[in-house]
Amino acid sequence: QVHLIESGGGLVQAGGSLRLSCVFSGATFSEYTMAWFRQASGKEREFVAGVPWRGGNTDYADAVKGRFTTSRDNAKATVYLQMNSLKAEDTAVYYCAADYRGVSTFRRWSAYRWWGQGTQVTVSS
């Protein structure tokens, strides 16, 4: 059974940085596509960033492109989300998601079967 545990959220001022981590367990991490989603209060869950199971090109939502970077460390079974130049509109609960090998639609939340519990990111303006 796959388990995902996020950490690294918190309160930061606008313009600041945070790094989220998601530790994966219960299966072979290198065979899973990983992604980050977020959900702000009263809004739908949205795609933030993703990294394929075989490496290759990462993908980013337009709203975070150039500010956020995701990466994976297969030796540590961990995926990271480095968030720079944070804005108030980045405030949300951030979730790590995983699914086996390729996913049907990289940016669609329903393509992922396993989810972490979420970590709150609050950016004060």
N, C-alpha and C positions, 0 to 999 in steps of 0.2 A: 504494500500500500504506500503510495507516494504521500509524503508530508512536506509542506513548505512552511517555513517560518521566516517572516520578515522582521527586520529591525532597522533602526537608524532614523526613524521619524522624529519630529519634534517641532519646536517653535523657532522660527528664524525671521530676521528682518528682511524686507525686500532688498534684493541685490545680493543676498547671502547665498550660501551653498549648504547642501546636505548630501550625504551618500547613504542610500538605502542598500541593504543586503538581504538576500533571500537564500536561506540554506535549504538544500534539497536532500531528502533521504527516502529510503525505501525502494529504490530502483537504480538503474545505471544512468546517472545524470547526463552523460554525453549523448544518450539516445533520445533526449527530450528537447523539444523546442520550448523556449522560455520567453515570457512576455511580462510587461508591466501594464497595468490598467489603473485608472483612478476614478473615484466617484466623489464628486462634491455634493454637499447637502442639497437635496431637492433636485438633483440632476441625474441623468443616466450614466452608467459606467462607460468610460471611454478608453480607447487604446492610447498608450503613451509611447511604448517602445518594445521592440522584440529582437531576439537573436535566435537564428535557426539552430537545429541540433547538430548540423554538420559544419557549423561556422558559416562563413560567407557573410553576405551583406546584412547588417542590422537595418532596422526600419524604425522610423520615428514619425509621430504625429507632427503635423505642420506647426502646431502650437508650441512644441518643445524643441524643434529642430534647431541645432546650433547652440542650445543651452544645456541639454541633457545628453548623457552618454551612457549606454548600457554595455556591459561586457560580462563574459562568463569565465569562470575558472574551473575547468573540469576536474582538476586535481583536488580542489576544495569543495566541489559540488555546490558552488555558490554562483549566483548571478547578482550583479550590482547595477545600481542606477545612480550615477553621479549627476546631481542637479545643481547647476550654476545659474547665476543671475535670476534668482527666484523672484516671482511676481505674486501679488496677492491672489491672482486668479489661478495659481498653482495649488492653492489650498484645497485639500481633499484627503480622503483615505486612499492610500496607495496599496494595490494588491499585486502580488506575484502570481503568475499562472504558468501551468505546464501542460504539455500533452506530448504523446509519444511520437517521435520522429516528426514528419511533416504535418502541418495542420491545413485544413481545407481553405480557410481564409485567415490569413495571419492576423488581421486587425479585428476580427470578430470575436467577442468575448465567449460566445457559445461554442467556439471551436476548441476550448480548453476544458478539460475535465477536472483538473486539480488546481486548487486555489489555496493561498495562504489566508491568514486571519485578517490581514490588513494592518497598516501602520499609518497613523495620522501625521500629516504634514500641514502645518499652519504657518502661513507667511503673513507677517504684519506689515502694513503699509505705512 
